[in-house]
């Protein structure tokens, strides 16, 4: 299974925690890191915006990506949430195996 990190942002720590817990509970991600107080400057509807956001990085597999996107989109407060997949090209194999073992909705159903 190919490992991928999913970079996402949220408007608050509470929202990020809620999404993160749901992704891990559903086994769509093995882990979600939550990083508070990121400053964002972006163009939205023709105007420059500046906000504080929360970064989420989900550790998962490519197989989980469609369901993960669907779940985050259904829970997210943004009209157009940032959800991008960043492929992992290598790493410590036992850790990559742990991600694969814990990112499988089918394995959740087996329990």
TIMI-2910 file (N, C-alpha, C, CB; in pm, 1 decimal, decimal comma, always signed):
<rs>
+----------+----------+----------+----------+----------+----------+----------+----------+----------+----------+----------+----------+------+
!      n_x !      n_y !      n_z !     ca_x !     ca_y !     ca_z !      c_x !      c_y !      c_z !     cb_x !     cb_y !     cb_z ! resn !
+----------+----------+----------+----------+----------+----------+----------+----------+----------+----------+----------+----------+------+
!    +84,3 !   -118,5 !     +0,0 !     +0,0 !     +0,0 !     +0,0 !    +88,2 !   +124,0 !     +0,0 !    -95,6 !     +0,3 !   +121,9 !  Unk !
!    +48,2 !   +222,2 !    -76,6 !   +124,4 !   +346,1 !    -83,7 !    +80,2 !   +441,0 !    +27,1 !   +107,6 !   +412,6 !   -221,6 !  Unk !
!   +179,3 !   +488,1 !   +103,3 !   +153,2 !   +581,6 !   +212,1 !   +141,0 !   +722,2 !   +155,9 !   +264,9 !   +574,9 !   +318,9 !  Unk !
!    +50,1 !   +799,2 !   +213,9 !    +33,3 !   +938,5 !   +176,0 !     +1,8 !  +1020,4 !   +300,5 !    -78,4 !   +954,2 !    +69,7 !  Unk !
!    +47,0 !  +1143,4 !   +299,7 !     +9,5 !  +1238,3 !   +404,5 !    -93,5 !  +1332,0 !   +343,5 !   +134,9 !  +1317,7 !   +460,6 !  Unk !
!   -199,4 !  +1359,4 !   +415,6 !   -304,5 !  +1449,1 !   +369,3 !   -292,8 !  +1578,5 !   +447,2 !   -446,0 !  +1385,5 !   +386,2 !  Unk !
!   -263,9 !  +1685,9 !   +375,6 !   -252,2 !  +1819,4 !   +434,7 !   -389,5 !  +1885,0 !   +426,2 !   -142,2 !  +1906,5 !   +361,6 !  Unk !
!   -437,5 !  +1931,5 !   +541,0 !   -568,5 !  +1996,6 !   +546,6 !   -560,1 !  +2115,6 !   +641,9 !   -679,7 !  +1896,2 !   +592,4 !  Unk !
!   -652,9 !  +2207,7 !   +628,9 !   -664,4 !  +2317,3 !   +723,5 !   -807,6 !  +2323,9 !   +776,0 !   -623,3 !  +2451,6 !   +657,9 !  Unk !
!   -821,4 !  +2382,7 !   +893,9 !   -953,0 !  +2402,7 !   +954,6 !   -954,8 !  +2539,9 !  +1020,2 !   -985,8 !  +2290,3 !  +1058,7 !  Unk !
!  -1073,2 !  +2587,8 !  +1048,8 !  -1089,4 !  +2720,3 !  +1106,7 !  -1067,5 !  +2727,1 !  +1256,1 !  -1223,5 !  +2770,4 !  +1076,5 !  Unk !
!  -1070,5 !  +2611,0 !  +1323,9 !  -1052,7 !  +2610,9 !  +1469,5 !   -994,1 !  +2478,1 !  +1514,7 !  -1187,0 !  +2637,7 !  +1541,5 !  Unk !
!   -937,6 !  +2480,6 !  +1633,9 !   -883,2 !  +2357,3 !  +1692,0 !   -993,4 !  +2256,3 !  +1718,2 !   -808,0 !  +2387,5 !  +1821,9 !  Unk !
!  -1109,2 !  +2303,5 !  +1763,9 !  -1221,1 !  +2213,3 !  +1790,2 !  -1263,8 !  +2139,9 !  +1663,5 !  -1339,5 !  +2290,9 !  +1848,3 !  Unk !
!  -1274,5 !  +2214,3 !  +1553,2 !  -1313,0 !  +2152,3 !  +1426,4 !  -1207,4 !  +2050,8 !  +1383,0 !  -1332,7 !  +2259,7 !  +1317,0 !  Unk !
!  -1081,1 !  +2087,5 !  +1393,7 !   -972,3 !  +1997,0 !  +1355,3 !   -974,1 !  +1870,5 !  +1441,3 !   -835,9 !  +2068,1 !  +1368,0 !  Unk !
!   -993,8 !  +1885,1 !  +1570,8 !   -997,3 !  +1769,2 !  +1660,6 !  -1114,5 !  +1677,5 !  +1628,0 !  -1005,9 !  +1814,9 !  +1806,4 !  Unk !
!  -1229,4 !  +1736,5 !  +1600,2 !  -1347,5 !  +1657,1 !  +1565,8 !  -1323,1 !  +1577,1 !  +1438,1 !  -1470,8 !  +1748,0 !  +1549,1 !  Unk !
!  -1267,6 !  +1643,3 !  +1335,6 !  -1237,7 !  +1575,1 !  +1209,9 !  -1131,0 !  +1467,8 !  +1232,1 !  -1191,1 !  +1676,5 !  +1102,7 !  Unk !
!  -1025,2 !  +1502,3 !  +1304,7 !   -918,4 !  +1406,9 !  +1329,8 !   -967,2 !  +1282,4 !  +1401,5 !   -809,9 !  +1471,7 !  +1409,9 !  Unk !
!  -1046,0 !  +1300,0 !  +1504,7 !  -1098,5 !  +1185,3 !  +1579,1 !  -1185,9 !  +1097,4 !  +1491,2 !  -1177,9 !  +1232,6 !  +1700,4 !  Unk !
!  -1265,3 !  +1158,2 !  +1407,0 !  -1351,7 !  +1081,0 !  +1317,0 !  -1269,1 !  +1002,2 !  +1216,0 !  -1449,6 !  +1173,9 !  +1243,7 !  Unk !
!  -1165,7 !  +1064,0 !  +1160,5 !  -1082,3 !   +994,0 !  +1062,0 !  -1011,4 !   +874,4 !  +1124,2 !   -979,4 !  +1089,8 !  +1001,6 !  Unk !
!   -958,3 !   +890,9 !  +1245,2 !   -888,8 !   +780,9 !  +1311,9 !   -988,9 !   +674,2 !  +1355,0 !   -809,1 !   +832,5 !  +1433,8 !  Unk !
!  -1102,7 !   +714,6 !  +1408,4 !  -1205,3 !   +620,2 !  +1451,8 !  -1255,5 !   +534,7 !  +1335,4 !  -1322,2 !   +695,0 !  +1515,8 !  Unk !
!  -1271,5 !   +596,5 !  +1219,3 !  -1318,9 !   +526,2 !  +1099,8 !  -1206,3 !   +451,4 !  +1028,9 !  -1383,6 !   +624,7 !  +1003,4 !  Unk !
!  -1085,0 !   +459,9 !  +1082,5 !   -965,5 !   +398,6 !  +1025,4 !   -935,6 !   +449,0 !   +884,4 !   -981,0 !   +248,3 !  +1023,4 !  Unk !
!   -972,5 !   +574,1 !   +860,5 !   -936,1 !   +639,0 !   +735,1 !   -798,6 !   +702,0 !   +745,4 !  -1039,7 !   +744,4 !   +696,8 !  Unk !
!   -745,7 !   +711,2 !   +867,3 !   -610,5 !   +759,8 !   +892,6 !   -559,3 !   +689,9 !  +1018,0 !   -607,1 !   +916,4 !   +908,7 !  Unk !
!   -429,6 !   +662,8 !  +1019,1 !   -369,0 !   +602,7 !  +1137,6 !   -345,0 !   +707,3 !  +1245,8 !   -237,3 !   +533,7 !  +1101,1 !  Unk !
!   -323,9 !   +831,7 !  +1202,1 !   -289,0 !   +940,7 !  +1292,8 !   -322,3 !  +1072,1 !  +1224,9 !   -138,6 !   +935,3 !  +1333,2 !  Unk !
!   -363,3 !  +1170,3 !  +1302,4 !   -383,0 !  +1305,7 !  +1251,3 !   -309,2 !  +1401,4 !  +1344,0 !   -535,7 !  +1342,3 !  +1241,3 !  Unk !
!   -210,3 !  +1471,4 !  +1290,6 !   -140,2 !  +1575,1 !  +1366,2 !   -218,5 !  +1704,3 !  +1353,9 !     +6,4 !  +1593,6 !  +1315,8 !  Unk !
!   -228,6 !  +1778,4 !  +1463,6 !   -300,3 !  +1905,8 !  +1465,3 !   -203,1 !  +2012,9 !  +1510,5 !   -426,1 !  +1900,4 !  +1558,7 !  Unk !
!   -183,0 !  +2112,5 !  +1426,4 !    -88,2 !  +2221,0 !  +1452,3 !   -165,8 !  +2352,1 !  +1458,9 !    +23,1 !  +2227,1 !  +1341,9 !  Unk !
!   -167,4 !  +2413,5 !  +1575,3 !   -244,0 !  +2536,9 !  +1598,4 !   -174,3 !  +2661,2 !  +1543,2 !   -268,7 !  +2555,1 !  +1746,9 !  Unk !
!   -255,9 !  +2764,1 !  +1526,9 !   -209,9 !  +2901,5 !  +1504,0 !   -122,9 !  +2922,7 !  +1380,6 !   -134,7 !  +2946,7 !  +1621,6 !  Unk !
!   -164,6 !  +2869,8 !  +1268,4 !    -97,9 !  +2898,0 !  +1143,5 !   -160,1 !  +3024,6 !  +1084,0 !   -108,8 !  +2777,2 !  +1045,2 !  Unk !
!    -77,1 !  +3113,6 !  +1034,7 !   -127,7 !  +3233,9 !   +968,6 !   -141,2 !  +3206,7 !   +819,5 !    -34,2 !  +3355,7 !   +994,1 !  Unk !
!   -255,5 !  +3240,7 !   +764,2 !   -281,0 !  +3220,3 !   +621,5 !   -315,8 !  +3352,3 !   +555,7 !   -394,4 !  +3118,1 !   +599,7 !  Unk !
!   -256,5 !  +3375,9 !   +441,3 !   -291,8 !  +3488,3 !   +354,9 !   -332,8 !  +3427,3 !   +222,2 !   -172,0 !  +3591,7 !   +338,2 !  Unk !
!   -453,8 !  +3458,2 !   +176,6 !   -504,0 !  +3393,1 !    +55,5 !   -605,0 !  +3482,3 !    -16,2 !   -568,1 !  +3257,6 !    +89,9 !  Unk !
!   -627,5 !  +3450,6 !   -140,9 !   -725,3 !  +3521,7 !   -221,8 !   -855,7 !  +3442,7 !   -219,5 !   -674,0 !  +3541,9 !   -368,0 !  Unk !
!   -964,6 !  +3507,4 !   -176,8 !  -1095,2 !  +3441,9 !   -174,0 !  -1199,4 !  +3539,0 !   -223,7 !  -1130,4 !  +3391,8 !    -31,9 !  Unk !
!  -1270,0 !  +3498,3 !   -328,4 !  -1375,5 !  +3578,6 !   -390,4 !  -1325,4 !  +3717,7 !   -425,6 !  -1496,4 !  +3588,9 !   -297,6 !  Unk !
!  -1203,9 !  +3722,1 !   -482,5 !  -1147,5 !  +3846,4 !   -534,1 !  -1083,2 !  +3937,2 !   -430,9 !  -1252,4 !  +3921,1 !   -602,4 !  Unk !
!  -1077,7 !  +3895,2 !   -305,5 !  -1019,1 !  +3979,7 !   -201,6 !   -912,6 !  +3903,9 !   -123,8 !  -1127,6 !  +4030,7 !   -106,4 !  Unk !
!   -809,0 !  +3975,3 !    -83,8 !   -705,4 !  +3915,6 !     -1,5 !   -757,3 !  +3901,8 !   +141,2 !   -575,5 !  +4000,2 !     -5,5 !  Unk !
!   -744,0 !  +3781,0 !   +194,4 !   -788,8 !  +3748,9 !   +329,6 !   -667,1 !  +3714,3 !   +414,7 !   -891,4 !  +3631,2 !   +328,7 !  Unk !
!   -677,8 !  +3737,5 !   +543,4 !   -574,1 !  +3696,0 !   +637,0 !   -643,3 !  +3637,8 !   +759,4 !   -480,0 !  +3815,6 !   +675,9 !  Unk !
!   -610,6 !  +3512,5 !   +790,4 !   -676,2 !  +3441,3 !   +900,4 !   -576,6 !  +3354,0 !   +974,4 !   -792,6 !  +3356,0 !   +848,1 !  Unk !
!   -616,6 !  +3312,5 !  +1091,5 !   -545,2 !  +3210,2 !  +1165,5 !   -619,9 !  +3079,6 !  +1143,2 !   -533,8 !  +3245,5 !  +1318,5 !  Unk !
!   -546,1 !  +2976,4 !  +1107,6 !   -606,5 !  +2846,1 !  +1082,7 !   -531,9 !  +2739,8 !  +1162,5 !   -605,0 !  +2812,2 !   +931,5 !  Unk !
!   -583,2 !  +2619,8 !  +1155,7 !   -522,3 !  +2503,6 !  +1218,4 !   -487,8 !  +2405,7 !  +1107,0 !   -617,5 !  +2438,4 !  +1325,6 !  Unk !
!   -365,4 !  +2355,0 !  +1109,5 !   -320,6 !  +2256,8 !  +1011,0 !   -346,2 !  +2116,8 !  +1064,0 !   -170,5 !  +2275,8 !   +977,5 !  Unk !
!   -392,8 !  +2030,0 !   +976,6 !   -407,0 !  +1887,6 !  +1007,2 !   -324,0 !  +1810,1 !   +905,9 !   -557,8 !  +1842,1 !  +1004,3 !  Unk !
!   -249,8 !  +1711,9 !   +953,7 !   -176,9 !  +1622,7 !   +864,7 !   -218,3 !  +1480,8 !   +900,4 !    -20,9 !  +1642,5 !   +876,6 !  Unk !
!   -289,8 !  +1417,4 !   +809,0 !   -336,1 !  +1280,8 !   +829,9 !   -238,8 !  +1184,1 !   +763,9 !   -479,3 !  +1261,4 !   +773,9 !  Unk !
!   -201,8 !  +1080,9 !   +837,3 !   -113,6 !   +976,9 !   +785,1 !   -201,7 !   +859,2 !   +746,6 !     -3,4 !   +934,9 !   +890,1 !  Unk !
!   -199,1 !   +824,1 !   +616,1 !   -291,9 !   +724,4 !   +566,7 !   -234,5 !   +656,6 !   +441,8 !   -428,7 !   +788,5 !   +536,2 !  Unk !
!   -320,5 !   +585,2 !   +370,2 !   -280,3 !   +521,4 !   +244,9 !   -364,3 !   +577,3 !   +130,8 !   -295,2 !   +366,8 !   +253,5 !  Unk !
!   -312,5 !   +562,1 !     +9,8 !   -386,1 !   +611,3 !   -106,9 !   -523,2 !   +546,1 !   -119,2 !   -306,0 !   +586,5 !   -233,8 !  Unk !
!   -536,2 !   +421,0 !    -76,3 !   -664,6 !   +351,2 !    -84,9 !   -774,5 !   +420,7 !     -5,1 !   -649,2 !   +208,7 !    -36,3 !  Unk !
!   -736,3 !   +488,0 !   +102,4 !   -833,9 !   +555,3 !   +189,0 !   -871,2 !   +694,9 !   +139,9 !   -779,5 !   +564,8 !   +329,6 !  Unk !
!   -796,1 !   +746,9 !    +44,8 !   -812,4 !   +886,7 !     +5,6 !   -955,2 !   +925,4 !    -35,7 !   -719,8 !   +916,5 !   -107,0 !  Unk !
!  -1023,0 !   +851,6 !   -124,8 !  -1158,7 !   +894,8 !   -163,4 !  -1254,6 !   +904,6 !    -45,0 !  -1216,0 !   +798,9 !   -265,8 !  Unk !
!  -1252,7 !   +804,5 !    +43,8 !  -1342,7 !   +806,9 !   +159,6 !  -1302,5 !   +917,0 !   +257,5 !  -1342,6 !   +670,4 !   +230,8 !  Unk !
!  -1172,6 !   +938,5 !   +273,1 !  -1124,8 !  +1043,4 !   +363,1 !  -1172,5 !  +1179,6 !   +314,4 !   -970,6 !  +1040,8 !   +373,5 !  Unk !
!  -1157,1 !  +1206,6 !   +186,1 !  -1201,9 !  +1334,6 !   +130,2 !  -1352,3 !  +1351,8 !   +152,4 !  -1168,2 !  +1343,3 !    -21,3 !  Unk !
!  -1427,2 !  +1248,4 !   +125,2 !  -1573,4 !  +1255,0 !   +142,5 !  -1609,5 !  +1285,5 !   +288,2 !  -1639,4 !  +1121,8 !    +98,3 !  Unk !
!  -1542,0 !  +1219,0 !   +381,6 !  -1570,4 !  +1239,4 !   +524,1 !  -1534,6 !  +1381,4 !   +568,1 !  -1493,1 !  +1137,3 !   +609,1 !  Unk !
!  -1415,6 !  +1428,8 !   +529,5 !  -1373,9 !  +1563,6 !   +569,4 !  -1467,5 !  +1667,3 !   +509,3 !  -1228,2 !  +1591,2 !   +525,8 !  Unk !
!  -1499,6 !  +1653,6 !   +383,4 !  -1589,3 !  +1749,6 !   +317,7 !  -1725,0 !  +1754,6 !   +387,8 !  -1608,0 !  +1712,8 !   +169,1 !  Unk !
!  -1775,5 !  +1641,2 !   +432,6 !  -1907,2 !  +1637,7 !   +497,7 !  -1905,5 !  +1703,3 !   +635,3 !  -1955,3 !  +1493,9 !   +510,6 !  Unk !
!  -1789,1 !  +1708,2 !   +699,7 !  -1778,8 !  +1762,1 !   +835,6 !  -1726,1 !  +1905,3 !   +840,0 !  -1689,6 !  +1673,9 !   +918,4 !  Unk !
!  -1667,4 !  +1952,1 !   +731,9 !  -1591,6 !  +2076,9 !   +731,6 !  -1680,7 !  +2199,7 !   +719,2 !  -1491,7 !  +2075,8 !   +619,0 !  Unk !
!  -1640,0 !  +2307,8 !   +784,1 !  -1717,9 !  +2432,3 !   +779,8 !  -1687,8 !  +2517,5 !   +656,4 !  -1691,0 !  +2513,6 !   +904,5 !  Unk !
!  -1575,7 !  +2493,1 !   +589,3 !  -1538,6 !  +2574,4 !   +472,7 !  -1618,0 !  +2533,0 !   +348,8 !  -1387,7 !  +2562,1 !   +444,7 !  Unk !
!  -1643,1 !  +2630,8 !   +261,2 !  -1704,7 !  +2601,4 !   +132,0 !  -1610,7 !  +2520,1 !    +42,9 !  -1744,7 !  +2731,4 !    +61,4 !  Unk !
!  -1481,8 !  +2547,1 !    +55,6 !  -1380,9 !  +2482,2 !    -28,5 !  -1261,0 !  +2443,9 !    +59,7 !  -1336,2 !  +2576,6 !   -146,9 !  Unk !
!  -1274,0 !  +2334,2 !   +135,8 !  -1165,6 !  +2299,4 !   +227,7 !  -1039,1 !  +2255,2 !   +155,4 !  -1210,7 !  +2190,2 !   +321,3 !  Unk !
!   -926,2 !  +2287,7 !   +215,3 !   -796,7 !  +2242,7 !   +165,5 !   -779,5 !  +2096,9 !   +206,8 !   -679,3 !  +2332,2 !   +220,5 !  Unk !
!   -774,6 !  +2008,4 !   +108,9 !   -749,3 !  +1865,7 !   +132,5 !   -659,7 !  +1821,2 !    +18,1 !   -884,6 !  +1779,6 !   +139,8 !  Unk !
!   -530,1 !  +1804,7 !    +44,4 !   -438,2 !  +1763,5 !    -61,9 !   -354,3 !  +1644,9 !    -14,9 !   -346,7 !  +1881,2 !   -104,4 !  Unk !
!   -327,2 !  +1556,0 !   -107,9 !   -249,1 !  +1436,6 !    -79,7 !   -104,0 !  +1458,8 !   -119,4 !   -307,1 !  +1314,8 !   -153,3 !  Unk !
!    -12,5 !  +1426,5 !    -27,2 !   +130,5 !  +1439,1 !    -51,1 !   +190,7 !  +1299,4 !    -40,7 !   +197,9 !  +1539,0 !    +50,6 !  Unk !
!   +238,2 !  +1242,3 !   -151,6 !   +290,5 !  +1106,0 !   -146,2 !   +415,2 !  +1096,1 !    -60,5 !   +320,6 !  +1056,3 !   -285,4 !  Unk !
!   +425,1 !   +986,4 !    +11,2 !   +543,7 !   +956,7 !    +91,0 !   +630,5 !   +864,7 !     +5,2 !   +506,5 !   +890,0 !   +231,2 !  Unk !
!   +750,2 !   +908,2 !    -25,0 !   +836,9 !   +834,4 !   -115,7 !   +927,0 !   +734,2 !    -45,0 !   +920,7 !   +930,0 !   -193,6 !  Unk !
!   +933,7 !   +743,7 !    +84,9 !  +1015,9 !   +650,9 !   +161,4 !  +1006,3 !   +683,1 !   +307,3 !  +1161,0 !   +655,0 !   +115,8 !  Unk !
!  +1074,8 !   +603,2 !   +388,9 !  +1074,6 !   +626,1 !   +531,8 !  +1106,1 !   +499,6 !   +607,5 !   +942,1 !   +681,3 !   +576,1 !  Unk !
!  +1093,7 !   +507,3 !   +736,4 !  +1120,0 !   +394,7 !   +824,6 !  +1009,7 !   +291,4 !   +804,6 !  +1128,4 !   +440,2 !   +973,7 !  Unk !
!  +1044,4 !   +176,5 !   +750,1 !   +944,6 !    +78,9 !   +707,3 !   +849,8 !    +33,9 !   +817,2 !  +1012,9 !    -39,9 !   +651,2 !  Unk !
!   +896,4 !     +8,5 !   +940,5 !   +799,5 !    -29,0 !  +1044,6 !   +692,5 !    +78,7 !  +1068,1 !   +872,8 !    -56,8 !  +1175,2 !  Unk !
!   +730,1 !   +205,7 !  +1057,0 !   +632,0 !   +313,0 !  +1073,3 !   +534,1 !   +314,7 !   +955,4 !   +703,1 !   +449,6 !  +1086,0 !  Unk !
!   +585,2 !   +298,0 !   +834,6 !   +498,2 !   +294,0 !   +716,9 !   +403,2 !   +174,0 !   +724,9 !   +582,6 !   +287,5 !   +587,0 !  Unk !
!   +451,7 !    +62,0 !   +775,1 !   +365,6 !    -55,6 !   +793,8 !   +256,7 !    -27,6 !   +896,9 !   +449,3 !   -177,5 !   +837,3 !  Unk !
!   +292,2 !    +44,4 !  +1005,0 !   +194,1 !    +80,7 !  +1107,3 !    +82,5 !   +166,3 !  +1046,3 !   +262,7 !   +156,5 !  +1223,8 !  Unk !
!   +120,5 !   +261,4 !   +961,0 !    +19,5 !   +344,2 !   +894,1 !    -73,7 !   +255,6 !   +811,8 !    +86,6 !   +451,3 !   +803,6 !  Unk !
!    -16,0 !   +166,7 !   +731,7 !    -98,0 !    +78,0 !   +648,4 !   -189,0 !    -10,6 !   +732,9 !     -8,8 !     -9,1 !   +560,1 !  Unk !
!   -136,7 !    -63,7 !   +842,0 !   -215,7 !   -152,0 !   +928,5 !   -330,4 !    -80,6 !   +998,0 !   -126,8 !   -215,1 !  +1032,0 !  Unk !
!   -317,0 !    +48,8 !  +1018,6 !   -418,3 !   +124,2 !  +1092,6 !   -499,4 !   +219,2 !  +1006,7 !   -353,3 !   +201,3 !  +1201,7 !  Unk !
!   -485,6 !   +208,4 !   +876,2 !   -561,6 !   +292,2 !   +782,4 !   -638,3 !   +201,6 !   +687,3 !   -467,3 !   +389,1 !   +702,8 !  Unk !
!   -735,7 !   +134,0 !   +739,7 !   -812,6 !    +41,3 !   +658,4 !   -953,0 !    +28,3 !   +713,8 !   -744,4 !    -95,7 !   +652,3 !  Unk !
!  -1050,4 !    +93,1 !   +650,4 !  -1188,6 !    +80,7 !   +697,8 !  -1235,4 !    -65,6 !   +700,5 !  -1281,8 !   +163,4 !   +608,8 !  Unk !
!  -1184,9 !   -148,7 !   +609,3 !  -1223,9 !   -288,4 !   +607,6 !  -1176,8 !   -359,4 !   +733,7 !  -1168,1 !   -357,5 !   +483,9 !  Unk !
!  -1057,2 !   -327,7 !   +782,0 !  -1004,8 !   -391,1 !   +903,0 !  -1088,4 !   -349,9 !  +1023,9 !   -856,0 !   -353,5 !   +924,6 !  Unk !
!  -1142,8 !   -229,0 !  +1021,5 !  -1229,7 !   -185,2 !  +1131,5 !  -1353,8 !   -275,1 !  +1136,4 !  -1271,0 !    -34,6 !  +1114,2 !  Unk !
!  -1407,9 !   -305,9 !  +1017,0 !  -1527,2 !   -388,6 !  +1009,7 !  -1501,1 !   -530,2 !  +1058,4 !  -1579,6 !   -391,7 !   +868,3 !  Unk !
!  -1375,6 !   -578,2 !  +1045,8 !  -1340,5 !   -712,4 !  +1088,5 !  -1336,4 !   -724,0 !  +1240,3 !  -1207,1 !   -752,4 !  +1029,8 !  Unk !
!  -1316,0 !   -614,2 !  +1310,9 !  -1301,6 !   -618,3 !  +1457,8 !  -1431,8 !   -642,1 !  +1526,4 !  -1241,8 !   -490,5 !  +1509,2 !  Unk !
+----------+----------+----------+----------+----------+----------+----------+----------+----------+----------+----------+----------+------+
</rs>
